Amino acid sequence: MTWTVNWMYMILMTSLTGGVFTLIWYGVSRALERMGYLNITYKMLKVILIFWYCPFMYYLLLYMDRYTAKWGGWLFSGTPTILRFSKVFTAVWLCGVVIFIFIYIWSYAQIRKCLKQTIDCDLKTQMQFKTICKEVGVSVRRTGIRQSYHESIPKVMGLFRQTIVIPVQEYSEEQLQIVLKHELTHVKHKDLWFRNLTLLIRIVHFMNPVMWLYWRFLERWSEFACDYSVCTETQQIRQYYEVIFSMMQVEKGRRLPMSSQLLEHKSELRDRMEHVTRCYKMKARSTVLTTIMVAVMVVASCGSVFAASLGVANVSDRVYRDTDVWIEMPPQEDLREAIITDEYIPMTEGEVETFYENARGVSSYTFTWKLKAGEAMNTGSFSAKSGNQVFICVSPSVTNKKIRFGVVQPDSTKAYMTASGDNDYKFYLNQSGNHKVFVQNISDTTLTVTGTYIVYR
C-alpha cells in the first residue's frame, strides 16, 4: 500500500502550499485594502484557490530530486514506519471525507428544497429584474428571480442557472433595485462558483485549519467586493446601506453554504461598511503602482512557499533516513542468489539450468538510467506473490564503480546487493503485493546503468 505514502505526502504538500499562500495574502490584504485595492485583493484571494487544488510543489520537489539528486532520489519514499503512519492518516482522512461529503450533499438538498418552495414574481418585478440584468451585465437566460414565503432575507442560489430568491413582501423601487444589483453582482463575480469549489476542496483539506480560515475569508470578501462594486457604480453608498439596514428589522434568514444572502447579522454589516467606506473614499491608484504591489505579493508568496516546502522535504528526508530498513543479501557464486528471507539455498549448475527451463516469466522491464553520485531510481510497481523470484541484471557504464540494486518490498523494506561491473542476481520474495526494482549509484561519479528484471513464478 505504498500509494498511501504518496497520497499522504501529496495532500500535505498541497495543503501546505495553499495554507502559506492564504496566510501571506492575509498579511498583504491589510496593506492593499488601506491603499484602496479592495476588488484586486478579492481577485487575488480567488486565485489562491488554484494552489489548494493543484499539487504544484509536490511534483516540483520530485522533479528537483529526479534531476538534481538533492535527496538521493528517495524523496517522499516510504519506510515501514512511514507506511504505518500513512495508513492511519489515510484511514482518518477517508472518514473525514465521507462525513463532509454527506454534509455537502445535505446542503445541496437544502438548496433544492428552497427552490421548490418558491413561486413566480409579479410582472413588474420581473421587468425590473431584466432591466438591472442588462445594467450589471448578467445574462437573463442563465439567471432567474423567484419569491418565497419561507425566506426572510434575499439570497442567490444555484450554479448553472442561478436564482435570486426574495421574500414575499412589498418593495419600493429603490429597495428592489439595490437588492437585485447586490445579488446580480454576486452572479457577475461568479461568487457561488468559487464558494462551491471551496466547499469541495475543503472536503480534501478539512484537517488544515487554514482551509477553514480561507473559507471564511472568501465569504467575507465576496460581500466586501460586492458592496464596493455596487456603491462605486451607483455612487449611492448611503442609500445602499440604508436599504440594507431597513431589512435588518426582519427575522434573520437561514444560512446555506451554497448560497449568498444579503446580510446575516449586525456585526457582519458593520464590518462590511467599515471596509467598503474606507476604500470608497480613496482616490483611484495608478496601474503601475497596482502592478508593483501585486508583483511583490506574488514574489513573496512564491518564495515563502518554496522555502517552506524545502523545509518539509528536508524533514521528510531526515525521517526517511532515520527509519529506513535495508536488508543486505550475501553474494553468491554461480547463480549468486539473494534470498530476502536470509535463507541460503545453494543450487548446482544443472539445477540452475533446470530452473530457467521450467520457470515462467510473468513480467519484465528494461531500463537505462543516468544516475548522479548518491542518486537512486525505481521502476514502476509490479505485482508479485510470496515465493516468486525476481531476476535482476545490471550493467554500469564504469565497471569499477559500485552500485546498489535490489527490490523494494510491499512493507517498504529494501533487499539489496552491492557490486561493481556487470551483475545478475535472483531475489526470492517473501511478501505478496506491489514491488519495485531500484538501482542506487553509491560511487563518487555519474554512471549510466542499463538493466533488466524478470519476475518468475
QUIWO-V761064 format. One record per run of one state. SS is the DSSP state (@ for helix, = for strand, . for the rest). FROM is the first residue (numbers start at 1). TO is the last residue. If there is no record, write none. Layout:
# QUIWO-V761064
ss={SS;SS}
from={FROM;FROM}
to={TO;TO}
This chain:
# QUIWO-V761064
ss={.;@;.;@;.;@;.;@;.;=;.;@;.;=;.;=;.;=;.;@;.;@;.;@;.;@;.;=;.;@;.;@;.;=;.;=;.;@;.;=;.;=;.;=;.;=;.;=;.;=;.;=;.;=;.;=;.}
from={1;3;35;38;54;56;69;80;117;118;120;123;137;143;149;155;158;162;168;173;189;191;205;209;235;237;250;259;262;266;281;287;324;326;329;337;340;349;359;361;372;376;379;382;385;389;397;402;409;414;421;423;429;433;442;447;457}
to={2;34;37;53;55;68;79;116;117;119;122;136;142;148;154;157;161;167;172;188;190;204;208;234;236;249;258;261;265;280;286;323;325;328;336;339;348;358;360;371;375;378;381;384;388;396;401;408;413;420;422;428;432;441;446;456;457}
